[in-house]
């Protein structure tokens, strides 16, 4: 059965979606009480852009074999159509599985995307109570704390993340941005220059760096960073603030 499942994934990998669909449905038909066939059917449906069919297959997989993995697949698929419904799925699971850190992390990420900052903070902090060495969660918590205007706590969280992931460009960027919000312009510049060198394609980091440059009186350099960041607006979250800052520098 596992070999047949791998064959479905192999057919998807080479782009033979029709063959993958036949194989997946064959497994689903032969083993209707197993979640695997339904998950494979969902994989094929998602590849074909058939989101409702994919969600339904994943829902059936979770009903047959309730698990963290099956639920996460269902939550991620549901998010593409209905963020609130995805949040409810995760929240419902956690009521009976309160120590499931993977689902709680997914819930926190979804809450953050929905700008539910206070619930996201509580969810991230619950994950960290179980996994204090999770650098990515410390980094995400820092962003939530910045959104809540708790700059001191944000810097503490960002520094925790930096201690755990000192080479990660996005973590360096978060730590630099948090330092800037706390008035530590020199430290912010050092961290943000490092982040930009490591990942020059990260437009959010370039906006952060431009903000630090502007505060340090380097208006020309700040303009260059902002203009570069705004060329590809689809990759920049802070479009509005970046445009406002650029207008003040012209």
N, C-alpha and C positions, 0 to 999 in steps of 0.2 A: 504493500500500500504506500509506504513512504517513497519507494522508487517511482511509483506512478505519479505521486504528488510532485516529485522533483522533475519528472518529465513535463508536467504542466508548466512549471516555472521555466523550464528550458525552452519550451515552445514560445512562451511569452517573451523570453529574452531575445529570441531570434526573430520575433515579429509575426509568428504564425498563430494569430489569435484564433482563427477558426479551428485549427487542430487543438489548441489549448482548451477551447470551449468544449469540444467533443470529449476530450479526455476528462475534464473536470466534471462534466455532467454524467459521464460514465461512472466515476467514483461516487458522485452524489446519489445516483440511482442504485448502485450496488450496496452502498453503506449509508442508507438514509438516516440511521440513528447516530452517525458519527458527525462531529462538527467539521472535520477536515474537508469533506466534499463541498460543503456549503461555503467554507472559506475560499476554496479554490474557485468556485463559481463566482464568488464576490470579486476575487482578483481579476478574473476575466471581464466581468461586467464593468468594473472600474476602468480597466484599460480601454474598453469600448465607449466610455463616457456615459454608461447607463447607471447613474448614481442611485436612483430609487431601487433598482434591482439589486445592486451591490449592498445597499443598506439592509434590504429585506433578507438577503442570504446571510449576512453577518448577524442579524437579529436571530435568525433560526439557529445559527451555530452557537450563539450564546445561550439560547434556550436549551439546547441539547447538552452542552458541556459548559456550564458557567465557569469562567476563569478570567483572571486579570488580563491575559493576552487577548482573549476573544473580545472582552469588553473594550479594551483600548482600540482595537481595530474598529469596533462599532462606533466608538466615540469620535475617532478621527474622521470616519466617513460621514457621520451625522453632522459634524462641524461644517462640512462643505455646504450643507443645505440649511441647517438651523442651529445656530450657536447655542441658543437657550435650551433646546432639546438635548444637545450634547452635554451641557452642564448638568441637566437633570439626571441623565443616565449615570454620570460619574458620581454625583451626589448620592443618588439612590444606592449605588453599589457600596459606597463608603459607610453608609449607615449600618451595614451588616459586615463590612470588612474594613474596619477603621485603621488597621495597620498596613493597608496596601499602599505603599509609598509610591509605586509607579502610577497608579490611578490618581492618587492625591496630587502628584506632580502634574499630571495631565489636566486635572481640574484647575490647579493654580494657573497653569499656562493659559487655559481657556478664559478664566476670570480676568487675567491681565489683558488678554486681547480684547475682552469686552469692556475694559476700563472699570471693572469692579475692583477697585484698588484695595479697599479694606478686606473683603473676603479673600482676595489673592494673597495679601500679606499673611493672613491667618493660615491659609493653606500652605504657603511656602515655609512658614515657621514650623508648621506641623511636620512637614517633610524633613526639615533640618533637625528637629528633635530626635528623629529616628536615624538620620544620616548626616551627621554634622560635617563629614568630609566631602560633601557634594558641592564642588566648586561652582558648577553651572547654576544650581539652585540659589547659592549665595549671590551670584551675579544677577539672576533674575529678581531676587528679592530687593537688591539695591535699586534696580530700575523702578520697582513698585514704590519703594520708600521715597525716591525722588519725586514720583508723581504725587505722593501724599505730602510733599513739601517737608519731609523729615530728613533734612540734609545730613545731620550728624549721624543718625542711624544708617542712612544710605552709605555714607563713607565707611562706616564700620563694616557693613556687609560687603561692600566692594573690596575693601582691604582683605577681608577673609577670603573672598574669591581669588584675589590676586596671590595670596599666600599659597593657595592650593593649585592655581593654574597660572604660574608667573610668566609663561611664554605665550599665552593665548591672546591674540590681538584684540578680540572683542572684550575680554576681561580687562586688559590694559586700558581700553577706551572707556569702559564703565568707571574704572577707578579714577581716570583722569577727569571725567565729567563730574563725578562726585566731588573730587578735590576742588574743581572750579566753583561748584555751588557752595563750597565752604570757604571761599576766598583764598584758596591756596594756588595762586596763579602759576607760580614757578613750578610747583610739583605737577600741576595739571599739564603744563606745556611739555614737561619732560616725558610724562606718561603718554600723552596723546601723540607726540612726535614719534615715539617708539611704536605705538599702535599703528600709525599711518604708514610707517616704513615697512612694518610686517604685513600689512594688508592695505595697499594703496587703493584697492577697489571698493573699500567700505566707505560709502558716502556719508553715513551717519558719523563716523569717526572724523571725517573731514569737516563736517559742520561743528562738531565739538572742538576740534583744533582751531577752526576759524574763530570761534567764540573766545577761546583762550588768547589767541593772537590779538584780537580786537581789544580785549581787556588789558593786554600788556603794551598797547600802543603801536602794534605792528599792523596797521590798517591795510597796507598793500598786500602783505602776505595773506591776511585774512580774506581779502577780496578774491585772490587767486584760488584759495581753497573752496570758498563758497561757489564761485563760478563753476569750478570743476564738479562739485557735488550736485549742483542744480542742472547739469547737462543731462543727467539720467534720473529724472524725478521719480521714476517708478521704484528706484532702490532707496529713496530717501524718505524716512518717516517724518522728519521735521522740516517739511517743505515750507510751511508758513513762517516759522521762526527764522529759517535760513534766508528767505526772501526779505523779511523785515530787517534782519541784520545787514544784509547786503545793501539795502536802500539807505541805511544810515552811514555806510562807508563810501558811497558814491559822491 
